[in-house]
């Protein structure tokens, strides 16, 4: 383990139902204030770590690599389908700008699918720490030059997404995890004070950002071809036609683009 044994010295529990089961990840293509992008590898974060997972934020890249190692031990098969019909850039995952891109990625290589998603969003995959570490450890292929992409040609694709933006709240988090307030991290994250941080997050995102910025973006998204109802609770997403004809799984470092 790169980080989890240090973060949880007494160990941590994973859901028993996952052990010995195949797993299908269904992430979306978007940026993230902590990890540049979030995709297949980070999708395990909420499933395998169900208790005090905020303790891992200061070592989030190492944590994602550890979680992939765990998945390879407990799951006989791992597959991901990344939804890029709508994609998000900016200070994700909660304060993004949406873009209708109408693409879907699929692969059994969690590192490769995140690398291709990162490339399409406009980032160098190997400059993203968790992709680079997983690639170097042989957990998957993070070098875009070595990934066979079946389907559309994405060699010139660059959506120019931004990941350097922060909300007021994420700026505060970074000052605790990696900035001047780092010495206070354990006092905040591992004490009842963390409940104040959670309340502040809800106040900012749901009390300010959603009514001031978010709702207008939702309403704008509902006017696209992907929405069939003005009621968000009844919205039906219409997937675009498949581009390309096959999914190839014959190589360990292969990604299918459909």
Secondary structure, DSSP 8 states (H G I E B T S, - for coil): --SHHHHTTT-----GGGTT--EEE--EEEEETTTEEESHHHHTHHHH--SSGGGGGGGHHHHHHHHHHHHHHH-S-EEEEEEEEEEEEEETTTEEEEEEEEEEEEES-HHHHHHHHHHHHT--GGGSHHHHHHHHTTSS---GGG-EEESS--TT-------S---HHHHHHHHHHTSTTGGGHHHHHTSTHHHHHHHHHHIIIIIIIIIIIIHHHHHHHTTSTT---SSGGG---------SS----SSTTEEEE-
